[in-house]
């Protein structure tokens, strides 16, 4: 299945870019088979121009270029001219699914996108020998994340994509770490904030529902369309979850954020629920008071529930190639980039938790406090699968429902509204699925309402909207984040930010057959 990338006629996709060139150099001898020794790759000799998409986090692209050079040093005769671009994992997957042909040769993505990428034909399934090597080198959880059924389609990159608790030791007492209620009380007593995205991200809202045993498991057909969902959020257990979340969101210390920079804010947080990507900012702000722990428990009607979490892995995929020799080189390069040595380098520079078994057992990784907290949270985490793009907007409203509720009946009403919205996703007409809209923080909306655009016979979508300076928005299709456009019309790009008050005309020219689009925002 081949899809066309949405090509921008105005400005190109903004990425952090660099060129890594490597050639014949006999100084290295690290080999390509997982970094464990050189192998005879004379049949693969040649020059290859490739594009690699890696995380946009600072330093990742430069490190990847260095690693590619080492691969070439260890394999005389193989010359790789690699354009290494920094792009978020979500945008990487979306762009590959939209247009496989124009996508990167090697790209990184989150495990919940694996099924969609396989269905789009964006991943080259691993051969038998390579698959055996990957299974032997990586943790069981990571191998499972990289598999569809019994087949491996990519390479485990990290095994740390989840969240836990960062806290200020001078505020939160050690004996209170297991109790949400006690932690909230510590924050309130100190006049400090408790940061958790309970009103702005369904990813974190789900923590309370997983605690009580609720699930939201989605099923797709072979084309990637969602056909059903097993969702138990609206249940007696879901009502308990709402009561637990209510305790946090109604606290004077609550702030809907997951940014560890909150520790250094004017009114600083004493707790931030975040993942390993927040380590650096947390350590800088807290110093000797830096603390990490698994998620706490909350108590409802005398029964205690350990807060859950989403968890997952980041993966590295190889796009199918018309040139079989180039495809073989890419597979060996991906195997090298995910080996023990490269995994430890990413851990040292980024704090990322390795999927490679030897790297996991290294003294440095085992001693890392954040990864210890992540692993302690593991038994309470749910592996993130493929989820409908609209669900994220629907589920995050449960946090606001919990904050605004005055009675248990209000909490139940929030759950009922949630179920109605989820069920409506399976009743959308084709016209609704293809329609475009504006969504963002403007006119009293807070990324919770789609403002419809209108389409003319030529296929141009327009919307006239009043904005204030500082308002932000995106354009998306089908009230879902699967297809969305940001600044300069970039697929999945940054939010469009309005600079001055006024009335604006937002225009999207979209040709689904040709796969082309332009997005303009013009003051009226």
KEDREN-544626 format. One record per residue (C-alpha): chain; y, x, z; residue in one letter; residue number from 1. Coordinates in Angstrom, 1 decimal, m for minus. Each point is the difference from the previous one (the first is absolute). Example, Ala and Ser with C-alpha at 12.3 -4.5 7.8 and 13.67 -1.06 7.14 Angstrom:
// KEDREN-544626
mitor;north;east;up;sevex;fipa
A;m4.5;12.3;7.8;A;1 $
A;3.4;1.4;m0.7;S;2 $
//
This chain:
// KEDREN-544626
mitor;north;east;up;sevex;fipa
A;0.0;0.0;0.0;X;1 $
A;3.2;1.6;m1.2;X;2 $
A;3.4;m1.1;1.2;X;3 $
A;3.5;1.0;m1.1;X;4 $
A;2.4;1.7;2.5;X;5 $
A;3.3;m1.9;0.3;X;6 $
A;2.2;2.4;m1.9;X;7 $
A;3.7;0.2;1.0;X;8 $
A;2.5;m0.1;m2.8;X;9 $
A;2.9;0.9;2.3;X;10 $
A;m0.9;2.8;2.5;X;11 $
A;m3.3;1.6;0.7;X;12 $
A;m2.1;0.0;3.1;X;13 $
A;1.5;2.3;2.6;X;14 $
A;m2.5;2.4;1.5;X;15 $
A;0.0;3.4;1.6;X;16 $
A;m1.2;2.2;m2.9;X;17 $
A;m1.1;3.5;m0.5;X;18 $
A;m2.0;2.1;m2.4;X;19 $
A;m3.0;2.0;1.1;X;20 $
A;m1.4;2.4;m2.6;X;21 $
A;m3.0;2.2;0.7;X;22 $
A;m2.1;2.3;m2.2;X;23 $
A;m2.4;2.8;m0.2;X;24 $
A;0.2;2.0;3.3;X;25 $
A;m3.0;1.8;1.4;X;26 $
A;1.3;0.4;3.5;X;27 $
A;m1.6;m3.2;1.4;X;28 $
A;m3.6;m0.8;0.7;X;29 $
A;0.0;m3.4;1.8;X;30 $
A;m1.7;m1.9;m2.7;X;31 $
A;0.2;m3.7;m0.7;X;32 $
A;m3.1;m1.4;1.6;X;33 $
A;1.7;m1.3;3.2;X;34 $
A;1.6;3.5;0.5;X;35 $
A;m3.3;1.5;1.0;X;36 $
A;m0.5;2.6;m2.7;X;37 $
A;0.7;0.7;m3.6;X;38 $
A;m1.9;m1.5;m2.9;X;39 $
A;m0.3;0.8;m3.7;X;40 $
A;2.5;m2.2;m1.7;X;41 $
A;0.2;2.0;m3.2;X;42 $
A;m0.9;m3.2;m2.0;X;43 $
A;3.2;m1.6;1.4;X;44 $
A;2.4;2.7;m1.1;X;45 $
A;3.1;m1.2;m1.6;X;46 $
A;3.6;m1.2;0.6;X;47 $
A;0.5;m3.4;1.5;X;48 $
A;3.3;m1.9;0.4;X;49 $
A;m0.4;m2.6;2.8;X;50 $
A;2.0;m2.2;2.3;X;51 $
A;m0.8;m0.4;3.7;X;52 $
A;1.4;m2.6;2.3;X;53 $
A;0.0;0.8;3.7;X;54 $
A;1.8;m1.3;3.0;X;55 $
A;3.8;0.0;m0.1;X;56 $
A;0.1;1.5;3.6;X;57 $
A;2.0;3.2;0.1;X;58 $
A;m1.9;3.1;m0.9;X;59 $
A;m3.2;m1.7;m1.4;X;60 $
A;0.9;0.6;m3.7;X;61 $
A;0.8;3.7;0.6;X;62 $
A;m3.2;0.5;2.0;X;63 $
A;m2.1;m1.7;m2.7;X;64 $
A;1.5;2.3;m2.6;X;65 $
A;m1.0;3.0;2.1;X;66 $
A;m3.5;m1.3;0.3;X;67 $
A;m0.3;m0.6;m3.7;X;68 $
A;1.0;3.5;m0.6;X;69 $
A;m2.7;1.3;2.3;X;70 $
A;m2.6;m2.1;m1.9;X;71 $
A;1.0;1.7;m3.2;X;72 $
A;0.0;3.4;1.7;X;73 $
A;m3.6;m0.7;1.0;X;74 $
A;m1.0;m1.1;m3.5;X;75 $
A;1.1;2.6;m2.6;X;76 $
A;0.4;m1.6;m3.4;X;77 $
A;1.1;m3.4;1.3;X;78 $
A;3.8;m0.4;m0.5;X;79 $
A;1.5;m3.1;1.6;X;80 $
A;3.7;m1.0;m0.7;X;81 $
A;0.4;m2.7;2.7;X;82 $
A;3.0;m2.3;0.4;X;83 $
A;m0.3;m1.0;3.6;X;84 $
A;2.0;m3.1;1.0;X;85 $
A;0.6;m1.5;3.4;X;86 $
A;m0.6;m3.8;0.0;X;87 $
A;m1.1;m2.4;2.7;X;88 $
A;m3.7;m0.9;0.1;X;89 $
A;0.8;m3.7;m0.6;X;90 $
A;2.2;0.7;m3.0;X;91 $
A;m2.6;2.5;m1.3;X;92 $
A;m2.7;m2.7;0.0;X;93 $
A;2.3;m2.7;m1.5;X;94 $
A;1.1;2.3;m2.8;X;95 $
A;m3.6;1.0;m0.8;X;96 $
A;m1.2;m3.6;0.0;X;97 $
A;2.9;m1.0;m2.3;X;98 $
A;m0.5;2.7;m2.5;X;99 $
A;m3.0;2.3;0.2;X;100 $
A;0.8;1.9;m3.1;X;101 $
A;3.5;1.0;1.2;X;102 $
A;m1.1;0.7;3.5;X;103 $
A;m0.7;3.3;1.7;X;104 $
A;m3.1;2.0;m0.7;X;105 $
A;m0.6;0.5;3.8;X;106 $
A;1.6;m2.4;2.5;X;107 $
A;m0.1;m0.9;3.7;X;108 $
A;m0.2;m3.6;1.4;X;109 $
A;m1.0;m2.0;3.0;X;110 $
A;m3.6;m1.3;0.2;X;111 $
A;1.0;m3.6;m0.1;X;112 $
A;0.9;0.5;m3.7;X;113 $
A;m3.4;1.4;m1.0;X;114 $
A;m1.5;m3.2;m1.3;X;115 $
A;3.0;m0.8;m2.1;X;116 $
A;0.1;3.5;m1.5;X;117 $
A;m3.7;m0.1;m0.9;X;118 $
A;0.5;m3.4;m1.6;X;119 $
A;3.0;1.3;m2.0;X;120 $
A;m2.1;2.9;m1.3;X;121 $
A;2.3;2.5;1.7;X;122 $
A;m2.7;2.1;1.7;X;123 $
A;m2.7;2.2;m1.5;X;124 $
A;m3.2;m0.5;2.1;X;125 $
A;m1.4;3.2;1.5;X;126 $
A;m3.1;1.5;m1.5;X;127 $
A;m3.3;0.2;2.0;X;128 $
A;0.4;3.6;1.0;X;129 $
A;3.7;m0.2;0.9;X;130 $
A;m0.6;m3.2;1.9;X;131 $
A;m2.7;1.7;2.1;X;132 $
A;2.4;2.9;0.7;X;133 $
A;2.8;m2.4;1.1;X;134 $
A;m2.5;m1.9;2.3;X;135 $
A;m1.1;3.2;1.6;X;136 $
A;3.6;1.3;0.6;X;137 $
A;1.7;m3.1;1.3;X;138 $
A;m0.3;m2.4;2.9;X;139 $
A;m2.1;m3.1;m0.4;X;140 $
A;3.0;m2.3;0.5;X;141 $
A;2.0;1.9;m2.7;X;142 $
A;m2.9;m0.1;m2.5;X;143 $
A;m0.4;m3.7;0.5;X;144 $
A;3.8;m0.4;m0.6;X;145 $
A;m0.4;1.8;m3.3;X;146 $
A;m2.9;m2.1;m1.1;X;147 $
A;m0.6;m3.3;m1.8;X;148 $
A;m3.5;m1.1;0.9;X;149 $
A;m2.1;3.2;m0.2;X;150 $
A;2.2;1.7;m2.6;X;151 $
A;2.7;2.6;0.8;X;152 $
A;3.2;m0.4;m2.0;X;153 $
A;2.3;2.5;1.6;X;154 $
A;0.5;2.8;2.6;X;155 $
A;0.8;m0.6;3.7;X;156 $
A;3.4;1.6;0.7;X;157 $
A;0.8;m1.1;3.6;X;158 $
A;m1.6;m2.1;2.7;X;159 $
A;3.0;m0.9;2.2;X;160 $
A;1.8;m3.0;m1.6;X;161 $
A;0.5;m2.2;3.0;X;162 $
A;2.2;m0.4;3.1;X;163 $
A;0.0;0.7;3.7;X;164 $
A;2.6;0.4;2.8;X;165 $
A;2.6;2.7;0.4;X;166 $
A;1.8;m0.2;3.4;X;167 $
A;2.5;1.8;2.2;X;168 $
A;m1.9;1.4;3.0;X;169 $
A;3.2;m0.2;2.1;X;170 $
A;0.1;m3.8;m0.4;X;171 $
A;m3.6;m1.3;m0.4;X;172 $
A;m2.2;0.8;2.9;X;173 $
A;m3.4;1.5;m0.8;X;174 $
A;m1.8;m2.6;2.1;X;175 $
A;1.7;m2.7;m2.1;X;176 $
A;m1.2;1.2;m3.4;X;177 $
A;m2.8;m2.5;m0.3;X;178 $
A;2.2;m3.1;0.7;X;179 $
A;2.5;m1.5;m2.5;X;180 $
A;1.6;m2.0;2.8;X;181 $
A;0.5;3.1;2.2;X;182 $
A;1.4;2.0;m2.9;X;183 $
A;2.5;m2.7;m0.8;X;184 $
A;1.0;m0.1;3.6;X;185 $
A;0.6;3.8;0.0;X;186 $
A;2.1;m0.3;m3.1;X;187 $
A;2.1;m2.9;1.4;X;188 $
A;0.5;1.8;3.4;X;189 $
A;1.3;3.1;m1.8;X;190 $
A;2.2;m1.9;m2.5;X;191 $
A;m2.0;1.5;m2.9;X;192 $
A;m1.5;m1.6;m3.1;X;193 $
A;m3.6;m0.7;m1.0;X;194 $
A;m0.2;0.4;m3.8;X;195 $
A;m2.7;m1.8;m1.9;X;196 $
A;0.3;m1.8;m3.3;X;197 $
A;m1.0;m3.4;1.1;X;198 $
A;2.6;m1.9;m2.1;X;199 $
A;0.3;2.3;m3.0;X;200 $
A;m3.6;1.1;m0.8;X;201 $
A;m3.2;m1.9;0.0;X;202 $
A;m1.8;3.3;0.2;X;203 $
A;1.0;0.2;3.7;X;204 $
A;m0.1;m3.7;0.7;X;205 $
A;m3.7;0.0;m0.8;X;206 $
A;m0.6;2.2;3.1;X;207 $
A;0.2;m3.0;2.3;X;208 $
A;m2.4;m2.1;m2.1;X;209 $
A;m2.6;2.8;m0.4;X;210 $
A;0.1;0.3;3.8;X;211 $
A;m1.4;m3.6;0.4;X;212 $
A;m2.5;0.3;m2.8;X;213 $
A;1.9;m1.6;m2.9;X;214 $
A;m0.6;1.1;m3.6;X;215 $
A;1.7;m0.4;m3.4;X;216 $
A;m2.4;1.2;m2.6;X;217 $
A;0.9;m0.5;m3.7;X;218 $
A;m2.3;m0.4;m3.0;X;219 $
A;0.8;0.8;m3.7;X;220 $
A;m1.7;m0.6;m3.2;X;221 $
A;m0.8;2.6;m2.6;X;222 $
A;3.6;m0.2;m1.4;X;223 $
A;1.5;0.7;3.3;X;224 $
A;1.2;m3.6;0.6;X;225 $
A;m0.4;m1.3;3.5;X;226 $
A;m2.5;m2.8;0.2;X;227 $
A;m0.4;m0.7;3.8;X;228 $
A;0.8;1.2;3.5;X;229 $
A;m1.8;m0.1;3.3;X;230 $
A;2.9;m0.3;2.3;X;231 $
A;m0.3;m1.0;3.7;X;232 $
A;3.6;0.6;1.2;X;233 $
A;0.5;m3.7;0.5;X;234 $
A;m2.6;m0.5;2.7;X;235 $
A;m0.2;m0.1;3.8;X;236 $
A;m0.3;3.8;m0.1;X;237 $
A;3.1;0.2;m2.2;X;238 $
A;1.9;m2.1;2.5;X;239 $
A;m0.9;2.6;2.7;X;240 $
A;1.3;2.7;m2.4;X;241 $
A;3.3;m1.8;m0.3;X;242 $
A;0.3;m0.3;3.8;X;243 $
A;m0.6;3.8;0.3;X;244 $
A;2.5;0.8;m2.7;X;245 $
A;2.5;m2.4;1.6;X;246 $
A;0.1;2.2;3.1;X;247 $
A;1.4;2.9;m2.1;X;248 $
A;2.3;m1.7;m2.5;X;249 $
A;1.8;m2.0;2.8;X;250 $
A;0.6;3.1;2.1;X;251 $
A;3.6;1.3;0.2;X;252 $
A;m1.4;3.4;m1.0;X;253 $
A;m1.7;m1.1;m3.2;X;254 $
A;1.2;1.4;m3.3;X;255 $
A;m1.8;m0.6;m3.3;X;256 $
A;m0.3;3.5;m1.3;X;257 $
A;m2.7;2.7;m0.5;X;258 $
A;2.4;3.0;m0.3;X;259 $
A;m0.5;2.8;2.5;X;260 $
A;3.6;0.9;m0.6;X;261 $
A;0.6;m2.9;2.4;X;262 $
A;m0.7;2.4;2.8;X;263 $
A;3.4;1.7;m0.8;X;264 $
A;2.0;m3.2;m0.6;X;265 $
A;3.1;m1.0;1.9;X;266 $
A;m2.2;m2.4;2.0;X;267 $
A;m3.2;2.0;m0.2;X;268 $
A;m3.5;m1.3;m0.1;X;269 $
A;m2.5;1.0;2.6;X;270 $
A;m2.9;m1.3;m2.1;X;271 $
A;m0.5;0.1;m3.8;X;272 $
A;m3.1;m1.4;m1.7;X;273 $
A;m0.5;2.3;m3.1;X;274 $
A;m2.4;2.3;m1.7;X;275 $
A;m0.4;3.8;m0.5;X;276 $
A;2.9;0.1;m2.3;X;277 $
A;2.3;m0.6;3.0;X;278 $
A;m1.1;3.1;2.0;X;279 $
A;2.7;2.4;m1.0;X;280 $
A;2.9;m2.3;0.8;X;281 $
A;m1.6;m1.1;3.3;X;282 $
A;m0.6;3.6;1.1;X;283 $
A;3.6;1.0;m0.9;X;284 $
A;1.5;m2.9;2.0;X;285 $
A;m2.3;0.0;3.0;X;286 $
A;m0.8;3.7;0.6;X;287 $
A;m2.0;0.4;3.2;X;288 $
A;m0.1;m3.8;0.4;X;289 $
A;m1.9;m0.4;m3.3;X;290 $
A;m3.1;m2.2;0.6;X;291 $
A;m2.5;m1.8;m2.2;X;292 $
A;m2.8;m2.5;0.8;X;293 $
A;m2.2;m2.7;m1.5;X;294 $
A;1.4;m3.5;m0.1;X;295 $
A;0.1;m1.8;3.4;X;296 $
A;m1.6;m3.4;1.0;X;297 $
A;1.7;m3.3;0.7;X;298 $
A;m1.2;m2.7;2.3;X;299 $
A;0.0;m3.8;m0.7;X;300 $
A;m1.4;m2.5;2.5;X;301 $
A;m1.6;2.7;2.0;X;302 $
A;m1.9;1.6;m2.9;X;303 $
A;1.0;3.4;m1.4;X;304 $
A;0.1;0.9;m3.7;X;305 $
A;0.3;3.5;m1.4;X;306 $
A;2.5;0.1;m2.8;X;307 $
A;m1.5;0.7;m3.4;X;308 $
A;1.4;1.7;m3.1;X;309 $
A;m0.4;0.6;m3.7;X;310 $
A;m1.5;3.3;m1.0;X;311 $
A;m0.9;1.7;m3.2;X;312 $
A;m0.1;3.1;m2.1;X;313 $
A;2.1;1.5;m2.7;X;314 $
A;m1.9;0.9;m3.1;X;315 $
A;0.4;2.2;m3.1;X;316 $
A;m1.1;m1.4;m3.3;X;317 $
A;m0.5;1.4;m3.5;X;318 $
A;0.9;m2.0;m3.1;X;319 $
A;m2.6;m0.3;m2.7;X;320 $
A;0.6;2.5;m2.8;X;321 $
A;m0.7;m0.1;m3.8;X;322 $
A;m0.5;3.8;0.2;X;323 $
A;m3.3;0.4;2.0;X;324 $
A;0.8;3.7;0.7;X;325 $
A;3.4;m0.9;1.5;X;326 $
A;m1.7;m2.7;2.0;X;327 $
A;m2.4;2.5;1.4;X;328 $
A;2.9;2.4;1.0;X;329 $
A;1.8;m2.9;1.7;X;330 $
A;m3.1;m0.9;2.0;X;331 $
A;m0.4;3.5;1.2;X;332 $
A;3.7;0.3;0.8;X;333 $
A;m0.1;m3.3;2.0;X;334 $
A;m3.0;1.3;1.9;X;335 $
A;1.9;3.2;0.8;X;336 $
A;3.2;m1.8;1.1;X;337 $
A;m2.0;m2.0;2.5;X;338 $
A;m2.1;2.9;1.4;X;339 $
A;0.1;1.4;3.5;X;340 $
A;2.7;2.6;m0.7;X;341 $
A;2.4;m2.3;m1.7;X;342 $
A;m0.6;m2.8;2.6;X;343 $
A;0.9;2.4;2.8;X;344 $
A;3.1;1.0;m1.8;X;345 $
A;1.1;m3.6;m0.2;X;346 $
A;m0.8;m0.4;3.6;X;347 $
A;2.1;3.0;1.0;X;348 $
A;3.0;m1.0;m2.2;X;349 $
A;m0.2;m3.8;0.3;X;350 $
A;m2.2;m0.8;3.0;X;351 $
A;m2.3;m2.0;m2.3;X;352 $
A;m3.5;m0.6;1.4;X;353 $
A;m2.7;1.5;m2.2;X;354 $
A;m2.9;m1.8;m1.6;X;355 $
A;m1.9;3.3;m0.5;X;356 $
A;m2.6;0.4;2.7;X;357 $
A;0.5;3.7;0.6;X;358 $
A;3.8;m0.5;0.2;X;359 $
A;m0.6;m2.8;2.5;X;360 $
A;m2.0;2.3;2.2;X;361 $
A;2.7;2.8;0.0;X;362 $
A;1.4;0.8;3.4;X;363 $
A;3.6;m0.8;m1.2;X;364 $
A;m0.9;m3.5;m1.2;X;365 $
A;m2.1;m0.8;3.1;X;366 $
A;2.9;1.1;2.2;X;367 $
A;2.6;m2.1;m1.8;X;368 $
A;1.2;m2.7;2.4;X;369 $
A;1.0;m2.5;m2.7;X;370 $
A;m3.4;0.2;m1.7;X;371 $
A;m1.6;m0.4;3.4;X;372 $
A;1.9;m3.2;0.5;X;373 $
A;m0.8;m1.2;m3.5;X;374 $
A;m3.8;0.7;0.6;X;375 $
A;0.1;m1.7;3.3;X;376 $
A;1.5;m3.1;m1.7;X;377 $
A;m2.8;0.2;m2.6;X;378 $
A;m2.5;m2.3;1.7;X;379 $
A;2.6;m2.8;0.0;X;380 $
A;1.2;0.5;m3.5;X;381 $
A;m0.8;m2.0;m3.2;X;382 $
A;m0.5;1.7;m3.3;X;383 $
A;2.7;m1.3;m2.4;X;384 $
A;m1.4;m1.6;m3.1;X;385 $
A;1.7;m1.5;m3.1;X;386 $
A;2.5;m2.6;1.2;X;387 $
A;2.1;m2.5;m1.9;X;388 $
A;3.5;1.3;m0.6;X;389 $
A;1.6;m3.1;1.4;X;390 $
A;m1.9;0.0;3.3;X;391 $
A;2.2;2.8;1.4;X;392 $
A;3.0;m2.4;m0.2;X;393 $
A;m1.9;m2.9;1.4;X;394 $
A;m1.6;1.7;3.0;X;395 $
A;3.1;1.9;1.1;X;396 $
A;1.7;m3.4;0.8;X;397 $
A;m2.5;m0.5;2.8;X;398 $
A;2.0;2.5;2.1;X;399 $
A;3.2;m2.0;m0.5;X;400 $
A;m1.9;m3.2;0.8;X;401 $
A;m1.2;1.6;3.2;X;402 $
A;3.5;1.1;1.0;X;403 $
A;1.6;m3.4;m0.7;X;404 $
A;m2.8;m2.1;1.5;X;405 $
A;0.8;m2.0;3.2;X;406 $
A;m3.4;m1.6;0.5;X;407 $
A;m3.6;0.6;m0.9;X;408 $
A;0.4;m2.8;m2.5;X;409 $
A;2.7;2.1;m1.8;X;410 $
A;m2.4;2.9;m0.1;X;411 $
A;m2.6;m2.2;m1.6;X;412 $
A;2.5;m1.3;m2.5;X;413 $
A;0.7;3.5;m1.1;X;414 $
A;m3.8;0.5;m0.6;X;415 $
A;m0.2;m3.3;m1.9;X;416 $
A;2.9;1.1;m2.2;X;417 $
A;m1.7;3.3;m0.6;X;418 $
A;m3.2;m1.7;m1.1;X;419 $
A;1.9;m2.3;m2.4;X;420 $
A;1.7;3.0;m1.6;X;421 $
A;m3.3;1.9;m0.4;X;422 $
A;m1.8;m3.0;m1.5;X;423 $
A;3.0;m0.5;m2.4;X;424 $
A;m0.7;3.4;m1.6;X;425 $
A;m3.2;m1.4;m1.5;X;426 $
A;1.9;m3.0;m1.4;X;427 $
A;2.7;1.9;m1.9;X;428 $
A;0.4;m1.0;m3.6;X;429 $
A;0.0;2.7;m2.7;X;430 $
A;3.7;m0.7;m0.4;X;431 $
A;0.6;0.7;3.7;X;432 $
A;m2.1;3.2;m0.1;X;433 $
A;2.0;1.3;m3.0;X;434 $
A;3.5;m1.0;1.3;X;435 $
A;2.5;2.6;1.3;X;436 $
A;2.2;m0.3;3.1;X;437 $
A;2.4;1.9;2.2;X;438 $
A;m1.1;0.9;3.5;X;439 $
A;1.9;2.0;2.6;X;440 $
A;2.5;0.1;2.8;X;441 $
A;2.9;m2.2;m1.3;X;442 $
A;1.5;m3.4;0.6;X;443 $
A;m1.7;m0.4;3.3;X;444 $
A;m3.4;0.9;m1.3;X;445 $
A;m2.0;2.9;1.5;X;446 $
A;m2.6;0.9;m2.6;X;447 $
A;m1.6;m3.4;0.7;X;448 $
A;1.2;m2.3;m2.9;X;449 $
A;m0.3;0.3;m3.8;X;450 $
A;3.1;m1.1;m1.9;X;451 $
A;m1.2;m1.2;m3.5;X;452 $
A;1.1;1.5;m3.2;X;453 $
A;0.2;m2.1;m3.2;X;454 $
A;m1.6;1.0;m3.3;X;455 $
A;1.5;m0.7;m3.4;X;456 $
A;m2.1;m0.4;m3.2;X;457 $
A;0.4;3.7;m0.9;X;458 $
A;m1.7;1.0;3.3;X;459 $
A;3.1;1.1;1.9;X;460 $
A;0.1;m0.8;3.7;X;461 $
A;3.3;m0.4;1.7;X;462 $
A;1.5;m0.9;3.4;X;463 $
A;3.6;m0.5;1.2;X;464 $
A;0.3;1.0;3.6;X;465 $
A;2.7;0.6;2.6;X;466 $
A;m0.4;3.3;1.7;X;467 $
A;1.8;1.9;2.8;X;468 $
A;0.5;3.7;0.1;X;469 $
A;m3.2;1.6;1.5;X;470 $
A;m2.3;m2.9;m1.1;X;471 $
A;m3.4;1.2;m1.3;X;472 $
A;m2.5;m1.6;m2.3;X;473 $
A;m2.8;0.5;m2.6;X;474 $
A;m1.3;m2.1;m2.9;X;475 $
A;m3.7;m1.0;0.2;X;476 $
A;m2.5;m2.1;m1.9;X;477 $
A;m2.0;m2.9;1.4;X;478 $
A;1.5;0.2;3.5;X;479 $
A;m2.3;3.1;0.4;X;480 $
A;0.6;3.7;0.4;X;481 $
A;m2.7;0.9;m2.6;X;482 $
A;2.8;0.1;m2.7;X;483 $
A;3.5;0.8;1.2;X;484 $
A;3.0;2.0;m1.2;X;485 $
A;2.7;1.8;2.0;X;486 $
A;3.0;2.2;m0.7;X;487 $
A;0.5;0.8;m3.7;X;488 $
A;m3.0;m2.3;m0.7;X;489 $
A;m2.6;2.5;1.2;X;490 $
A;m3.3;m1.7;0.7;X;491 $
A;m0.4;m0.1;3.8;X;492 $
A;3.3;1.9;0.3;X;493 $
A;2.5;0.2;2.8;X;494 $
A;1.9;m3.0;1.0;X;495 $
A;3.1;m1.0;m2.1;X;496 $
A;3.0;0.4;2.3;X;497 $
A;3.2;m1.9;m0.7;X;498 $
A;3.2;2.1;0.3;X;499 $
A;2.7;m2.7;0.1;X;500 $
A;0.3;m3.7;0.8;X;501 $
A;m0.2;m2.3;m3.0;X;502 $
A;m2.0;m2.2;m2.3;X;503 $
A;m2.5;1.9;m2.1;X;504 $
A;m2.2;m0.8;m3.0;X;505 $
A;m3.5;1.5;0.3;X;506 $
A;m1.8;0.2;m3.3;X;507 $
A;m3.6;1.0;m0.7;X;508 $
A;m1.2;0.3;m3.6;X;509 $
A;m3.8;m0.1;0.2;X;510 $
A;m2.4;0.1;m2.9;X;511 $
A;m3.5;m0.4;1.5;X;512 $
A;m1.7;0.6;m3.4;X;513 $
A;1.8;3.3;m0.7;X;514 $
A;0.2;0.9;3.7;X;515 $
A;3.7;0.8;m0.1;X;516 $
A;2.8;m1.0;2.4;X;517 $
A;3.6;0.8;0.9;X;518 $
A;1.8;m1.1;3.1;X;519 $
A;3.8;m0.2;0.3;X;520 $
A;2.3;m1.1;2.8;X;521 $
A;3.5;m0.9;m1.2;X;522 $
A;3.1;m1.2;1.9;X;523 $
A;1.2;m3.3;m1.4;X;524 $
//
